[in-house]
Amino acid sequence: MITTYTTRRHELNTATAREFDVSGTSLYTSTSWNLAFAGRDAESYLLSAHDRSGALAGTLLGHLFKQPPANLVYNAHAIASKLLGESAQTPNRWSPQLLLGGRYGQQNGYYIAQSEQPRRKEVLAALLAESCSFNASSQGFLYLDKQSADEILEVAPKYLAIPAEPDASITINATSFEGFLAGLTSRQRYGVRRDLRRVGSMPRVRPVTPEDSMMRAYGRLAAQTQRRHNLPGDPDRLSNYIARCAACGAEAVAFTVGDESSPAAFSLALVYGDTLWVRMVGLEYGPGGDTGGAYPAVLIYGPVQFALDRKLRSVNVGAGAGDFKRRRGATNRSRWSLIAPPPGITVSPAQLLARNGHV
């Protein structure tokens, strides 16, 4: 494909984040979100494509890990191992690893100014060609929507398509919480009202700043939830992560249940564009893992009420627990990870179809 676009590589810093902050992206592919986490264990860059006049045609973020990412949720080798089996059990061959698009989050992507084909493909092809200049052993786009995954595979069929957990969101079509309930099925309404009776009231909502006095309490709750899901649960590291989220430039709010100074449940959410993005939940658990209705209250009901009050379009409640979220009004949408393994590690079309079907 002959391209009419030139590409440039920029270190992701305050200046480039401001220069290339474009509307129409998700929180997780915004420059401000990714800048908040730049420089920790990876070198973060922004690739830009420009037309002959010099106008911006598209952008793509890239994060180069010299060592494998410690968080296996965002580690291309760990994700590909589920598909490739023993042939992937050579982790040293996967580094350096280049993660493309957003660093964290389950709604990944890229920005292209053009809406018409074939121009979109030309811009995307130019950005992907520039990404090869990193000379990484492996590459990955993690947690893409189906449309973006299809578009990338048309331009670069080298990627393996691996299904990921669906991402859930709630579209706000009402003007009040009662209106939101009216849009649910009778069975869903019954479940929501039962949850709210159990928890007693709507969660409190308060702003969150990077220096927030509640940060340790939030980290403690988040650690309990992480451990319950067999994930690393260090309260100090999670407090630091929550502080970075609050420093990303988006408005950060917390929803809490229980004592104001020592809550039994919290969620962290960020306002970006016309969406409230619920980023983290932390909970205390009773016997048998019960939360007394606190989990859906801080994950869904408080955020929905906030979105109604602020006239936002949607609430993104993230991946996982898809059935739990669906029964409370969320819609699940498929996500795909596209991964290019190191040279010499291959998968046959038959093996790929047997594992995935097709995108």
DOKOL-517866 format. One record per residue (C-alpha): x, y, z; residue in three letters; residue number from 0. Coordinates in nm, 3 decimals. Layout:
% residues N
((X; Y; Z); 'ALA'; NUM)
...
//
This chain:
% residues 359
((0.000; 0.000; 0.000); 'MET'; 0)
((0.151; 0.333; -0.107); 'ILE'; 1)
((0.110; 0.587; 0.168); 'THR'; 2)
((0.080; 0.962; 0.138); 'THR'; 3)
((0.145; 1.006; 0.509); 'TYR'; 4)
((0.462; 1.075; 0.703); 'THR'; 5)
((0.511; 0.953; 1.059); 'THR'; 6)
((0.701; 1.081; 1.361); 'ARG'; 7)
((0.789; 0.937; 1.699); 'ARG'; 8)
((0.759; 1.156; 2.010); 'HIS'; 9)
((0.848; 1.086; 2.370); 'GLU'; 10)
((0.528; 1.106; 2.574); 'LEU'; 11)
((0.571; 1.403; 2.805); 'ASN'; 12)
((0.366; 1.700; 2.920); 'THR'; 13)
((0.425; 1.895; 2.598); 'ALA'; 14)
((0.338; 1.612; 2.359); 'THR'; 15)
((0.043; 1.504; 2.573); 'ALA'; 16)
((-0.100; 1.854; 2.539); 'ARG'; 17)
((-0.016; 1.889; 2.168); 'GLU'; 18)
((-0.176; 1.559; 2.069); 'PHE'; 19)
((-0.470; 1.556; 2.310); 'ASP'; 20)
((-0.749; 1.478; 2.063); 'VAL'; 21)
((-1.117; 1.438; 2.130); 'SER'; 22)
((-1.305; 1.123; 2.046); 'GLY'; 23)
((-1.079; 0.877; 2.229); 'THR'; 24)
((-1.158; 0.669; 2.534); 'SER'; 25)
((-1.008; 0.762; 2.869); 'LEU'; 26)
((-0.762; 0.476; 2.833); 'TYR'; 27)
((-0.620; 0.596; 2.500); 'THR'; 28)
((-0.605; 0.963; 2.603); 'SER'; 29)
((-0.261; 1.119; 2.630); 'THR'; 30)
((-0.334; 1.255; 2.979); 'SER'; 31)
((-0.421; 0.910; 3.118); 'TRP'; 32)
((-0.113; 0.746; 2.969); 'ASN'; 33)
((0.116; 1.030; 3.076); 'LEU'; 34)
((0.012; 0.967; 3.439); 'ALA'; 35)
((0.175; 0.621; 3.417); 'PHE'; 36)
((0.467; 0.698; 3.184); 'ALA'; 37)
((0.819; 0.614; 3.294); 'GLY'; 38)
((0.736; 0.356; 3.559); 'ARG'; 39)
((0.857; 0.034; 3.397); 'ASP'; 40)
((0.828; 0.127; 3.030); 'ALA'; 41)
((0.928; 0.399; 2.786); 'GLU'; 42)
((0.611; 0.564; 2.653); 'SER'; 43)
((0.589; 0.724; 2.310); 'TYR'; 44)
((0.333; 0.878; 2.080); 'LEU'; 45)
((0.343; 0.802; 1.707); 'LEU'; 46)
((0.183; 1.061; 1.482); 'SER'; 47)
((0.089; 1.048; 1.113); 'ALA'; 48)
((0.061; 1.364; 0.903); 'HIS'; 49)
((-0.074; 1.430; 0.555); 'ASP'; 50)
((0.116; 1.621; 0.287); 'ARG'; 51)
((0.003; 1.955; 0.431); 'SER'; 52)
((0.138; 1.859; 0.773); 'GLY'; 53)
((-0.207; 1.822; 0.928); 'ALA'; 54)
((-0.248; 1.552; 1.191); 'LEU'; 55)
((-0.398; 1.237; 1.038); 'ALA'; 56)
((-0.369; 0.994; 1.330); 'GLY'; 57)
((-0.194; 0.897; 1.651); 'THR'; 58)
((-0.097; 0.573; 1.821); 'LEU'; 59)
((0.059; 0.532; 2.165); 'LEU'; 60)
((0.340; 0.282; 2.223); 'GLY'; 61)
((0.488; 0.153; 2.549); 'HIS'; 62)
((0.822; -0.027; 2.526); 'LEU'; 63)
((0.896; -0.272; 2.808); 'PHE'; 64)
((1.259; -0.383; 2.828); 'LYS'; 65)
((1.151; -0.638; 3.089); 'GLN'; 66)
((0.818; -0.824; 3.087); 'PRO'; 67)
((0.531; -0.620; 3.238); 'PRO'; 68)
((0.479; -0.728; 3.599); 'ALA'; 69)
((0.102; -0.691; 3.568); 'ASN'; 70)
((0.001; -1.004; 3.376); 'LEU'; 71)
((-0.328; -0.846; 3.269); 'VAL'; 72)
((-0.119; -0.616; 3.050); 'TYR'; 73)
((0.148; -0.863; 2.942); 'ASN'; 74)
((0.126; -0.988; 2.582); 'ALA'; 75)
((0.325; -1.303; 2.661); 'HIS'; 76)
((0.096; -1.399; 2.950); 'ALA'; 77)
((-0.213; -1.347; 2.735); 'ILE'; 78)
((-0.076; -1.530; 2.431); 'ALA'; 79)
((0.033; -1.825; 2.643); 'SER'; 80)
((-0.333; -1.921; 2.684); 'LYS'; 81)
((-0.351; -1.973; 2.308); 'LEU'; 82)
((-0.002; -2.088; 2.215); 'LEU'; 83)
((0.054; -2.328; 2.505); 'GLY'; 84)
((0.402; -2.478; 2.527); 'GLU'; 85)
((0.527; -2.294; 2.219); 'SER'; 86)
((0.494; -1.965; 2.412); 'ALA'; 87)
((0.686; -2.084; 2.719); 'GLN'; 88)
((0.996; -1.884; 2.633); 'THR'; 89)
((0.928; -1.553; 2.812); 'PRO'; 90)
((1.279; -1.418; 2.758); 'ASN'; 91)
((1.221; -1.424; 2.382); 'ARG'; 92)
((0.921; -1.191; 2.415); 'TRP'; 93)
((1.122; -0.893; 2.542); 'SER'; 94)
((1.148; -0.611; 2.459); 'PRO'; 95)
((0.769; -0.605; 2.443); 'GLN'; 96)
((0.577; -0.321; 2.277); 'LEU'; 97)
((0.221; -0.258; 2.393); 'LEU'; 98)
((0.030; -0.038; 2.149); 'LEU'; 99)
((-0.252; 0.199; 2.236); 'GLY'; 100)
((-0.347; 0.250; 2.599); 'GLY'; 101)
((-0.124; 0.135; 2.884); 'ARG'; 102)
((-0.407; 0.043; 3.122); 'TYR'; 103)
((-0.779; -0.017; 3.068); 'GLY'; 104)
((-1.017; -0.239; 2.873); 'GLN'; 105)
((-1.116; 0.001; 2.595); 'GLN'; 106)
((-0.806; 0.030; 2.383); 'ASN'; 107)
((-0.761; 0.189; 2.044); 'GLY'; 108)
((-0.600; 0.464; 1.837); 'TYR'; 109)
((-0.700; 0.792; 1.676); 'TYR'; 110)
((-0.753; 0.846; 1.303); 'ILE'; 111)
((-0.897; 1.175; 1.180); 'ALA'; 112)
((-1.040; 1.029; 0.859); 'GLN'; 113)
((-1.372; 0.847; 0.874); 'SER'; 114)
((-1.370; 0.715; 0.516); 'GLU'; 115)
((-1.192; 0.412; 0.376); 'GLN'; 116)
((-0.937; 0.359; 0.227); 'PRO'; 117)
((-0.780; 0.664; 0.393); 'ARG'; 118)
((-0.823; 0.519; 0.741); 'ARG'; 119)
((-0.634; 0.206; 0.639); 'LYS'; 120)
((-0.353; 0.413; 0.488); 'GLU'; 121)
((-0.311; 0.612; 0.809); 'VAL'; 122)
((-0.325; 0.299; 1.024); 'LEU'; 123)
((-0.074; 0.122; 0.799); 'ALA'; 124)
((0.165; 0.417; 0.830); 'ALA'; 125)
((0.137; 0.415; 1.212); 'LEU'; 126)
((0.188; 0.038; 1.231); 'LEU'; 127)
((0.491; 0.062; 1.003); 'ALA'; 128)
((0.638; 0.325; 1.235); 'GLU'; 129)
((0.577; 0.096; 1.534); 'SER'; 130)
((0.814; -0.159; 1.377); 'CYS'; 131)
((1.101; 0.090; 1.419); 'SER'; 132)
((1.113; -0.001; 1.790); 'PHE'; 133)
((1.254; -0.344; 1.693); 'ASN'; 134)
((1.057; -0.506; 1.975); 'ALA'; 135)
((1.052; -0.885; 1.994); 'SER'; 136)
((0.674; -0.887; 2.036); 'SER'; 137)
((0.383; -0.647; 1.998); 'GLN'; 138)
((0.030; -0.634; 2.128); 'GLY'; 139)
((-0.290; -0.434; 2.113); 'PHE'; 140)
((-0.477; -0.538; 2.428); 'LEU'; 141)
((-0.855; -0.516; 2.479); 'TYR'; 142)
((-0.981; -0.371; 2.151); 'LEU'; 143)
((-1.342; -0.348; 2.040); 'ASP'; 144)
((-1.435; -0.572; 1.747); 'LYS'; 145)
((-1.443; -0.290; 1.491); 'GLN'; 146)
((-1.090; -0.176; 1.577); 'SER'; 147)
((-0.960; -0.535; 1.584); 'ALA'; 148)
((-1.109; -0.603; 1.241); 'ASP'; 149)
((-0.959; -0.282; 1.102); 'GLU'; 150)
((-0.611; -0.366; 1.229); 'ILE'; 151)
((-0.627; -0.725; 1.100); 'LEU'; 152)
((-0.718; -0.601; 0.752); 'GLU'; 153)
((-0.402; -0.390; 0.749); 'VAL'; 154)
((-0.173; -0.624; 0.946); 'ALA'; 155)
((-0.285; -0.990; 0.940); 'PRO'; 156)
((0.031; -1.089; 1.133); 'LYS'; 157)
((-0.152; -1.043; 1.464); 'TYR'; 158)
((-0.313; -1.333; 1.648); 'LEU'; 159)
((-0.666; -1.249; 1.763); 'ALA'; 160)
((-0.737; -1.364; 2.118); 'ILE'; 161)
((-1.077; -1.310; 2.282); 'PRO'; 162)
((-1.077; -1.114; 2.607); 'ALA'; 163)
((-1.336; -1.061; 2.878); 'GLU'; 164)
((-1.621; -0.838; 2.759); 'PRO'; 165)
((-1.630; -0.476; 2.867); 'ASP'; 166)
((-1.953; -0.348; 3.024); 'ALA'; 167)
((-2.120; -0.008; 3.010); 'SER'; 168)
((-2.453; 0.153; 3.089); 'ILE'; 169)
((-2.610; 0.402; 2.849); 'THR'; 170)
((-2.790; 0.684; 3.028); 'ILE'; 171)
((-3.124; 0.735; 2.854); 'ASN'; 172)
((-3.318; 0.869; 3.155); 'ALA'; 173)
((-3.327; 1.192; 3.354); 'THR'; 174)
((-3.372; 1.034; 3.699); 'SER'; 175)
((-3.285; 0.712; 3.881); 'PHE'; 176)
((-3.650; 0.610; 3.871); 'GLU'; 177)
((-3.638; 0.665; 3.496); 'GLY'; 178)
((-3.329; 0.443; 3.479); 'PHE'; 179)
((-3.518; 0.174; 3.670); 'LEU'; 180)
((-3.816; 0.208; 3.437); 'ALA'; 181)
((-3.591; 0.115; 3.145); 'GLY'; 182)
((-3.496; -0.219; 3.307); 'LEU'; 183)
((-3.688; -0.542; 3.297); 'THR'; 184)
((-3.911; -0.623; 3.594); 'SER'; 185)
((-3.661; -0.884; 3.709); 'ARG'; 186)
((-3.373; -0.633; 3.689); 'GLN'; 187)
((-3.575; -0.371; 3.878); 'ARG'; 188)
((-3.648; -0.620; 4.154); 'TYR'; 189)
((-3.277; -0.701; 4.187); 'GLY'; 190)
((-3.171; -0.335; 4.198); 'VAL'; 191)
((-3.430; -0.248; 4.465); 'ARG'; 192)
((-3.325; -0.551; 4.670); 'ARG'; 193)
((-2.959; -0.438; 4.654); 'ASP'; 194)
((-3.049; -0.086; 4.764); 'LEU'; 195)
((-3.261; -0.214; 5.054); 'ARG'; 196)
((-2.968; -0.423; 5.172); 'ARG'; 197)
((-2.716; -0.139; 5.156); 'VAL'; 198)
((-2.960; 0.112; 5.308); 'GLY'; 199)
((-2.893; 0.416; 5.088); 'SER'; 200)
((-2.712; 0.547; 4.785); 'MET'; 201)
((-2.333; 0.572; 4.827); 'PRO'; 202)
((-2.173; 0.902; 4.923); 'ARG'; 203)
((-1.978; 1.076; 4.648); 'VAL'; 204)
((-1.672; 1.292; 4.709); 'ARG'; 205)
((-1.388; 1.434; 4.499); 'PRO'; 206)
((-1.052; 1.256; 4.500); 'VAL'; 207)
((-0.714; 1.431; 4.475); 'THR'; 208)
((-0.365; 1.275; 4.450); 'PRO'; 209)
((-0.293; 1.386; 4.809); 'GLU'; 210)
((-0.630; 1.268; 4.942); 'ASP'; 211)
((-0.639; 1.185; 5.314); 'SER'; 212)
((-0.850; 0.877; 5.233); 'MET'; 213)
((-0.591; 0.722; 5.001); 'MET'; 214)
((-0.469; 0.464; 5.256); 'ARG'; 215)
((-0.826; 0.355; 5.331); 'ALA'; 216)
((-0.895; 0.315; 4.960); 'TYR'; 217)
((-0.573; 0.117; 4.911); 'GLY'; 218)
((-0.665; -0.115; 5.198); 'ARG'; 219)
((-1.007; -0.192; 5.048); 'LEU'; 220)
((-0.867; -0.235; 4.697); 'ALA'; 221)
((-0.606; -0.480; 4.830); 'ALA'; 222)
((-0.878; -0.698; 4.984); 'GLN'; 223)
((-1.062; -0.718; 4.653); 'THR'; 224)
((-0.744; -0.787; 4.456); 'GLN'; 225)
((-0.650; -1.074; 4.688); 'ARG'; 226)
((-0.999; -1.217; 4.666); 'ARG'; 227)
((-0.945; -1.247; 4.290); 'HIS'; 228)
((-0.598; -1.404; 4.336); 'ASN'; 229)
((-0.419; -1.087; 4.225); 'LEU'; 230)
((-0.136; -0.905; 4.406); 'PRO'; 231)
((-0.284; -0.693; 4.683); 'GLY'; 232)
((-0.029; -0.450; 4.827); 'ASP'; 233)
((-0.220; -0.161; 4.993); 'PRO'; 234)
((0.065; 0.089; 4.950); 'ASP'; 235)
((0.111; 0.011; 4.580); 'ARG'; 236)
((-0.262; 0.033; 4.522); 'LEU'; 237)
((-0.283; 0.364; 4.709); 'SER'; 238)
((-0.008; 0.494; 4.482); 'ASN'; 239)
((-0.194; 0.366; 4.176); 'TYR'; 240)
((-0.517; 0.537; 4.285); 'ILE'; 241)
((-0.321; 0.861; 4.337); 'ALA'; 242)
((-0.184; 0.835; 3.982); 'ARG'; 243)
((-0.536; 0.784; 3.850); 'CYS'; 244)
((-0.646; 1.097; 4.033); 'ALA'; 245)
((-0.352; 1.289; 3.883); 'ALA'; 246)
((-0.432; 1.207; 3.520); 'CYS'; 247)
((-0.612; 1.535; 3.455); 'GLY'; 248)
((-0.967; 1.397; 3.457); 'ALA'; 249)
((-1.211; 1.475; 3.737); 'GLU'; 250)
((-1.182; 1.194; 3.993); 'ALA'; 251)
((-1.459; 1.098; 4.235); 'VAL'; 252)
((-1.508; 0.823; 4.493); 'ALA'; 253)
((-1.829; 0.647; 4.587); 'PHE'; 254)
((-1.831; 0.504; 4.939); 'THR'; 255)
((-2.055; 0.295; 5.164); 'VAL'; 256)
((-2.022; 0.275; 5.542); 'GLY'; 257)
((-1.845; 0.504; 5.786); 'ASP'; 258)
((-1.721; 0.819; 5.613); 'GLU'; 259)
((-1.370; 0.798; 5.761); 'SER'; 260)
((-1.339; 0.419; 5.733); 'SER'; 261)
((-1.567; 0.298; 5.454); 'PRO'; 262)
((-1.664; -0.064; 5.396); 'ALA'; 263)
((-1.669; -0.020; 5.019); 'ALA'; 264)
((-1.547; 0.231; 4.763); 'PHE'; 265)
((-1.510; 0.281; 4.391); 'SER'; 266)
((-1.291; 0.527; 4.202); 'LEU'; 267)
((-1.436; 0.682; 3.887); 'ALA'; 268)
((-1.310; 0.940; 3.638); 'LEU'; 269)
((-1.506; 1.180; 3.420); 'VAL'; 270)
((-1.365; 1.189; 3.067); 'TYR'; 271)
((-1.562; 1.311; 2.769); 'GLY'; 272)
((-1.929; 1.227; 2.816); 'ASP'; 273)
((-1.855; 0.907; 3.013); 'THR'; 274)
((-1.793; 0.820; 3.377); 'LEU'; 275)
((-1.523; 0.551; 3.387); 'TRP'; 276)
((-1.527; 0.330; 3.698); 'VAL'; 277)
((-1.163; 0.235; 3.738); 'ARG'; 278)
((-1.133; 0.048; 4.069); 'MET'; 279)
((-1.347; -0.109; 4.341); 'VAL'; 280)
((-1.246; -0.204; 4.696); 'GLY'; 281)
((-1.464; -0.397; 4.938); 'LEU'; 282)
((-1.484; -0.555; 5.280); 'GLU'; 283)
((-1.635; -0.904; 5.269); 'TYR'; 284)
((-1.863; -1.073; 5.516); 'GLY'; 285)
((-1.906; -1.448; 5.571); 'PRO'; 286)
((-1.917; -1.629; 5.239); 'GLY'; 287)
((-1.794; -1.321; 5.054); 'GLY'; 288)
((-2.114; -1.118; 5.096); 'ASP'; 289)
((-2.092; -0.737; 5.073); 'THR'; 290)
((-2.447; -0.657; 5.183); 'GLY'; 291)
((-2.531; -0.484; 4.857); 'GLY'; 292)
((-2.228; -0.255; 4.878); 'ALA'; 293)
((-2.062; -0.393; 4.562); 'TYR'; 294)
((-2.339; -0.302; 4.315); 'PRO'; 295)
((-2.399; 0.024; 4.503); 'ALA'; 296)
((-2.046; 0.160; 4.450); 'VAL'; 297)
((-1.992; -0.005; 4.111); 'LEU'; 298)
((-2.323; 0.081; 3.942); 'ILE'; 299)
((-2.593; 0.269; 4.135); 'TYR'; 300)
((-2.385; 0.556; 4.274); 'GLY'; 301)
((-2.210; 0.609; 3.939); 'PRO'; 302)
((-2.543; 0.598; 3.750); 'VAL'; 303)
((-2.693; 0.862; 3.983); 'GLN'; 304)
((-2.381; 1.077; 3.938); 'PHE'; 305)
((-2.402; 1.044; 3.559); 'ALA'; 306)
((-2.769; 1.142; 3.571); 'LEU'; 307)
((-2.691; 1.448; 3.782); 'ASP'; 308)
((-2.409; 1.550; 3.547); 'ARG'; 309)
((-2.601; 1.466; 3.228); 'LYS'; 310)
((-2.332; 1.224; 3.110); 'LEU'; 311)
((-2.403; 0.981; 2.828); 'ARG'; 312)
((-2.274; 0.657; 2.979); 'SER'; 313)
((-2.103; 0.480; 3.266); 'VAL'; 314)
((-1.824; 0.235; 3.183); 'ASN'; 315)
((-1.804; -0.035; 3.452); 'VAL'; 316)
((-1.513; -0.232; 3.307); 'GLY'; 317)
((-1.446; -0.597; 3.233); 'ALA'; 318)
((-1.535; -0.906; 3.432); 'GLY'; 319)
((-1.849; -1.014; 3.623); 'ALA'; 320)
((-2.043; -0.968; 3.301); 'GLY'; 321)
((-2.358; -1.146; 3.413); 'ASP'; 322)
((-2.365; -0.960; 3.745); 'PHE'; 323)
((-2.345; -0.627; 3.560); 'LYS'; 324)
((-2.597; -0.727; 3.292); 'ARG'; 325)
((-2.854; -0.809; 3.559); 'ARG'; 326)
((-2.818; -0.451; 3.683); 'ARG'; 327)
((-2.860; -0.274; 3.349); 'GLY'; 328)
((-2.519; -0.295; 3.181); 'ALA'; 329)
((-2.449; -0.408; 2.826); 'THR'; 330)
((-2.147; -0.633; 2.762); 'ASN'; 331)
((-1.937; -0.575; 2.450); 'ARG'; 332)
((-1.674; -0.813; 2.319); 'SER'; 333)
((-1.305; -0.728; 2.345); 'ARG'; 334)
((-1.010; -0.873; 2.154); 'TRP'; 335)
((-0.635; -0.869; 2.207); 'SER'; 336)
((-0.415; -0.875; 1.897); 'LEU'; 337)
((-0.064; -1.008; 1.956); 'ILE'; 338)
((0.235; -1.051; 1.726); 'ALA'; 339)
((0.465; -1.312; 1.886); 'PRO'; 340)
((0.844; -1.317; 1.847); 'PRO'; 341)
((0.987; -1.462; 1.526); 'PRO'; 342)
((0.976; -1.842; 1.525); 'GLY'; 343)
((0.671; -1.871; 1.750); 'ILE'; 344)
((0.376; -1.951; 1.530); 'THR'; 345)
((0.028; -2.093; 1.549); 'VAL'; 346)
((-0.139; -2.284; 1.270); 'SER'; 347)
((-0.466; -2.157; 1.121); 'PRO'; 348)
((-0.636; -2.478; 1.239); 'ALA'; 349)
((-0.513; -2.424; 1.595); 'GLN'; 350)
((-0.623; -2.061; 1.587); 'LEU'; 351)
((-0.971; -2.148; 1.459); 'LEU'; 352)
((-1.008; -2.426; 1.713); 'ALA'; 353)
((-0.928; -2.181; 1.994); 'ARG'; 354)
((-1.095; -1.864; 1.871); 'ASN'; 355)
((-1.321; -1.910; 1.578); 'GLY'; 356)
((-1.258; -1.581; 1.403); 'HIS'; 357)
((-1.290; -1.213; 1.487); 'VAL'; 358)
//
